[in-house]
Amino acid sequence: MTSAQIRPGLFITVEGVEGVGKTTNMAFIREWLERAGVELVCTREPGGTPLAEELRALLLANRAEPVDPCAELLMIFAARAQHLSQVIEPALARGAWVLCDRFTDATFAYQGGGRKLPAAVIETLESLVQGGRQPDRTFYLDLDVETGLARARKRGDADRFEREAREFFEAVRQAYWQRVQANPARFTVIDAGVSLVEVQAAIAAGLEDLFAQIKGEGQ
C-alpha cells in the first residue's frame, strides 16, 4: 500500500469532570481497540510530548500566585499545538488511531464554562492551532459533581483544578452538555454513575457502533 492509499486513522477522545473514571475507562477502550486489531496511540491533554508535559505540570501545580484565565488558556493551546504537530497528526496520517484523554471539549468546558472565558476567544485559538481537526468520536462520561468530587478526593493530594469550588465544576458539567447538544453525532454519552460493568458495557456498545459506521461507509 502506497502512502497515498493509507486511510487516515480515527481520533477518539474521552471527556468528563473529575471522578468519572477516565483513567480506568481509557484503559478499557485501549484494550478493546487493540483486541480489534487497531494500531493505537494513547495520549493525553494537556501533555503527550515532553514540552507539553512540562506545560501540564505548570498548569496543574498549586501556587500562591493567581493564574490569569487567559494565561491558562494560552498554555493549554501551546501544549495542544505541540501535541498535534508531534503526536496526533503524524499518527493519524500514517493510519493509526489516536485515543486521547481530553481535547478541546475540555477547554470549552473548563476555561469557557468554569473560567467564564468567551467562547469566541477559545474558537479563535482553536482555529489557529487545530485548523479543522476535531475528534471523530468522543466518549463523554457524565456524573453528578458531588459524586465525582467525592471520588476524586480519594485519590490523594488535589491539583490546582481539583481544588476549585463545586460551583466551578457545575459550570464545567453544564458546558460539556452544551457541547454534547451542539454535536450529538460525535458524542457517545455514558452514565458514569452506574457500576463499572455497566459503564464498560455502554462503552463497548459505542465502540461497536463506531465500527459498524466505519464498515457502512466502506461499502
Kinemage of the C-alpha trace (Angstrom):
@kinemage 1
@onewidth
@group {chain A} dominant
@subgroup {mainchain}
@vectorlist {calphas} color= white
{ca met a 1} P 0.000 0.000 0.000
{ca thr a 2} L 1.438 3.369 -1.003
{ca ser a 3} L 1.349 6.382 1.267
{ca ala a 4} L -1.388 7.850 -0.933
{ca gln a 5} L -3.538 4.786 -0.261
{ca ile a 6} L -3.232 4.829 3.524
{ca arg a 7} L -6.588 5.551 5.133
{ca pro a 8} L -6.307 8.279 7.797
{ca gly a 9} L -6.759 6.963 11.306
{ca leu a 10} L -9.606 7.877 13.644
{ca phe a 11} L -9.294 10.309 16.513
{ca ile a 12} L -11.179 9.249 19.662
{ca thr a 13} L -11.357 11.327 22.823
{ca val a 14} L -12.620 10.687 26.343
{ca glu a 15} L -14.066 13.558 28.364
{ca gly a 16} L -15.655 14.195 31.741
{ca val a 17} L -15.307 16.060 35.011
{ca glu a 18} L -13.230 14.878 37.957
{ca gly a 19} L -14.007 11.433 39.337
{ca val a 20} L -15.808 9.972 36.312
{ca gly a 21} L -13.263 7.179 35.834
{ca lys a 22} L -11.461 8.370 32.717
{ca thr a 23} L -8.205 6.560 33.541
{ca thr a 24} L -9.906 3.206 34.118
{ca asn a 25} L -12.086 3.510 31.044
{ca met a 26} L -9.266 4.778 28.829
{ca ala a 27} L -7.517 1.506 29.649
{ca phe a 28} L -10.689 -0.427 28.783
{ca ile a 29} L -11.043 1.339 25.420
{ca arg a 30} L -7.366 0.770 24.676
{ca glu a 31} L -7.645 -2.956 25.337
{ca trp a 32} L -10.871 -3.202 23.303
{ca leu a 33} L -9.369 -1.478 20.286
{ca glu a 34} L -6.123 -3.423 20.448
{ca arg a 35} L -8.077 -6.691 20.542
{ca ala a 36} L -9.878 -5.445 17.430
{ca gly a 37} L -6.516 -5.121 15.693
{ca val a 38} L -6.274 -1.338 15.677
{ca glu a 39} L -2.847 0.314 15.625
{ca leu a 40} L -3.320 2.697 18.514
{ca val a 41} L -1.564 5.694 20.011
{ca cys a 42} L -2.747 6.595 23.525
{ca thr a 43} L -2.075 10.080 24.823
{ca arg a 44} L -3.488 12.854 26.973
{ca glu a 45} L -4.096 16.591 27.220
{ca pro a 46} L -2.552 18.723 28.346
{ca gly a 47} L 0.533 16.670 27.614
{ca gly a 48} L 1.619 13.983 25.201
{ca thr a 49} L 5.106 15.325 24.398
{ca pro a 50} L 7.992 16.388 26.664
{ca leu a 51} L 7.263 20.095 26.137
{ca ala a 52} L 3.508 19.646 26.515
{ca glu a 53} L 4.047 17.632 29.715
{ca glu a 54} L 6.129 20.490 31.127
{ca leu a 55} L 3.266 22.867 30.368
{ca arg a 56} L 0.852 20.410 32.012
{ca ala a 57} L 2.938 20.471 35.180
{ca leu a 58} L 2.820 24.277 35.187
{ca leu a 59} L -0.947 24.257 34.703
{ca leu a 60} L -1.713 21.768 37.472
{ca ala a 61} L 0.747 22.946 40.118
{ca asn a 62} L -0.668 24.560 43.209
{ca arg a 63} L 0.804 28.038 43.624
{ca ala a 64} L 0.308 31.185 45.688
{ca glu a 65} L 0.232 33.386 42.594
{ca pro a 66} L -3.211 33.551 40.959
{ca val a 67} L -3.169 32.219 37.394
{ca asp a 68} L -4.851 34.551 34.939
{ca pro a 69} L -7.513 32.656 32.930
{ca cys a 70} L -6.051 33.923 29.637
{ca ala a 71} L -2.570 32.756 30.643
{ca glu a 72} L -4.070 29.366 31.488
{ca leu a 73} L -5.843 29.202 28.132
{ca leu a 74} L -2.719 30.131 26.184
{ca met a 75} L -0.636 27.470 27.957
{ca ile a 76} L -3.269 24.867 27.115
{ca phe a 77} L -3.249 25.770 23.440
{ca ala a 78} L 0.559 25.964 23.377
{ca ala a 79} L 0.655 22.400 24.680
{ca arg a 80} L -2.028 21.389 22.168
{ca ala a 81} L -0.118 22.854 19.224
{ca gln a 82} L 2.953 20.823 20.146
{ca his a 83} L 0.868 17.715 20.793
{ca leu a 84} L -0.891 17.937 17.442
{ca ser a 85} L 2.244 18.514 15.405
{ca gln a 86} L 4.410 15.920 17.131
{ca val a 87} L 1.992 13.121 18.033
{ca ile a 88} L -1.617 13.336 16.884
{ca glu a 89} L -1.314 14.429 13.260
{ca pro a 90} L 1.620 12.113 12.381
{ca ala a 91} L -0.194 9.123 13.885
{ca leu a 92} L -3.436 9.839 12.041
{ca ala a 93} L -1.556 10.447 8.782
{ca arg a 94} L 0.055 7.003 8.890
{ca gly a 95} L -3.310 5.345 9.524
{ca ala a 96} L -3.042 4.776 13.280
{ca trp a 97} L -5.918 5.594 15.605
{ca val a 98} L -5.397 8.100 18.410
{ca leu a 99} L -7.074 7.718 21.799
{ca cys a 100} L -6.750 10.912 23.833
{ca asp a 101} L -7.695 11.710 27.426
{ca arg a 102} L -9.364 15.129 26.892
{ca phe a 103} L -9.113 17.542 23.971
{ca thr a 104} L -10.708 20.870 23.065
{ca asp a 105} L -14.123 19.982 24.505
{ca ala a 106} L -12.379 20.175 27.884
{ca thr a 107} L -11.135 23.661 27.055
{ca phe a 108} L -14.642 24.879 26.271
{ca ala a 109} L -15.851 23.211 29.480
{ca tyr a 110} L -13.119 24.250 31.928
{ca gln a 111} L -11.865 27.541 30.541
{ca gly a 112} L -15.159 28.504 28.900
{ca gly a 113} L -17.685 27.193 31.411
{ca gly a 114} L -15.528 27.189 34.531
{ca arg a 115} L -13.375 30.278 33.949
{ca lys a 116} L -16.071 32.175 32.013
{ca leu a 117} L -13.821 32.983 29.056
{ca pro a 118} L -15.807 33.888 25.922
{ca ala a 119} L -16.394 31.024 23.501
{ca ala a 120} L -15.299 33.285 20.637
{ca val a 121} L -11.829 33.627 22.178
{ca ile a 122} L -11.476 29.859 22.509
{ca glu a 123} L -12.777 29.357 18.969
{ca thr a 124} L -10.152 31.760 17.606
{ca leu a 125} L -7.329 29.773 19.201
{ca glu a 126} L -8.986 26.514 18.182
{ca ser a 127} L -8.967 27.606 14.552
{ca leu a 128} L -5.362 28.819 14.741
{ca val a 129} L -3.977 25.690 16.422
{ca gln a 130} L -6.209 22.915 15.095
{ca gly a 131} L -7.383 24.095 11.713
{ca gly a 132} L -10.275 21.742 11.091
{ca arg a 133} L -9.066 18.930 13.345
{ca gln a 134} L -11.829 17.569 15.574
{ca pro a 135} L -12.321 14.170 17.198
{ca asp a 136} L -14.170 11.577 15.130
{ca arg a 137} L -15.873 10.219 18.253
{ca thr a 138} L -15.983 11.485 21.819
{ca phe a 139} L -16.999 9.374 24.797
{ca tyr a 140} L -18.398 11.722 27.414
{ca leu a 141} L -18.533 10.167 30.882
{ca asp a 142} L -21.215 12.026 32.797
{ca leu a 143} L -21.568 12.089 36.571
{ca asp a 144} L -23.095 14.434 39.124
{ca val a 145} L -20.493 16.787 40.529
{ca glu a 146} L -20.878 15.829 44.189
{ca thr a 147} L -20.215 12.140 43.495
{ca gly a 148} L -17.338 12.935 41.150
{ca leu a 149} L -15.583 15.186 43.635
{ca ala a 150} L -16.023 12.625 46.411
{ca arg a 151} L -14.337 10.026 44.204
{ca ala a 152} L -11.555 12.438 43.244
{ca arg a 153} L -10.765 13.264 46.873
{ca lys a 154} L -9.935 9.612 47.499
{ca arg a 155} L -7.028 9.826 45.051
{ca gly a 156} L -4.902 11.958 47.388
{ca asp a 157} L -3.489 15.458 47.021
{ca ala a 158} L -5.653 17.679 44.808
{ca asp a 159} L -4.105 19.648 41.957
{ca arg a 160} L -4.923 23.295 41.211
{ca phe a 161} L -8.071 22.447 39.247
{ca glu a 162} L -9.350 19.841 41.699
{ca arg a 163} L -9.286 22.479 44.456
{ca glu a 164} L -11.891 24.608 42.698
{ca ala a 165} L -15.307 25.095 44.308
{ca arg a 166} L -18.268 22.915 43.490
{ca glu a 167} L -19.863 25.762 41.524
{ca phe a 168} L -16.892 25.726 39.148
{ca phe a 169} L -17.468 22.058 38.327
{ca glu a 170} L -21.214 22.533 37.969
{ca ala a 171} L -20.440 25.143 35.298
{ca val a 172} L -17.948 22.757 33.676
{ca arg a 173} L -20.521 19.992 33.522
{ca gln a 174} L -23.128 22.331 32.064
{ca ala a 175} L -20.646 23.449 29.391
{ca tyr a 176} L -19.929 19.816 28.498
{ca trp a 177} L -23.645 19.232 27.980
{ca gln a 178} L -23.800 22.253 25.708
{ca arg a 179} L -21.053 20.658 23.621
{ca val a 180} L -22.960 17.362 23.519
{ca gln a 181} L -26.161 19.065 22.415
{ca ala a 182} L -24.339 21.030 19.719
{ca asn a 183} L -22.553 17.931 18.338
{ca pro a 184} L -24.840 14.943 19.022
{ca ala a 185} L -23.467 12.793 16.193
{ca arg a 186} L -19.920 12.981 17.561
{ca phe a 187} L -20.662 12.257 21.209
{ca thr a 188} L -21.423 8.957 22.909
{ca val a 189} L -22.759 9.828 26.365
{ca ile a 190} L -22.007 7.317 29.115
{ca asp a 191} L -23.667 7.379 32.540
{ca ala a 192} L -20.658 7.100 34.854
{ca gly a 193} L -22.859 6.799 37.933
{ca val a 194} L -23.714 3.138 37.378
{ca ser a 195} L -21.485 0.127 38.060
{ca leu a 196} L -18.175 -0.226 36.223
{ca val a 197} L -19.511 -3.299 34.418
{ca glu a 198} L -22.457 -1.257 33.119
{ca val a 199} L -20.230 1.683 32.182
{ca gln a 200} L -17.903 -0.520 30.171
{ca ala a 201} L -20.772 -2.365 28.509
{ca ala a 202} L -22.070 1.006 27.308
{ca ile a 203} L -18.606 1.983 26.069
{ca ala a 204} L -18.267 -1.335 24.226
{ca ala a 205} L -21.641 -0.747 22.585
{ca gly a 206} L -20.445 2.685 21.484
{ca leu a 207} L -17.280 1.205 20.007
{ca glu a 208} L -19.271 -1.470 18.197
{ca asp a 209} L -21.489 1.262 16.767
{ca leu a 210} L -18.390 3.144 15.596
{ca phe a 211} L -17.036 0.044 13.835
{ca ala a 212} L -20.423 -0.586 12.220
{ca gln a 213} L -20.456 3.004 10.990
{ca ile a 214} L -16.962 2.649 9.512
{ca lys a 215} L -17.915 -0.619 7.835
{ca gly a 216} L -21.023 1.011 6.347
{ca glu a 217} L -19.005 3.906 4.982
{ca gly a 218} L -16.577 1.489 3.349
{ca gln a 219} L -19.257 -0.407 1.448
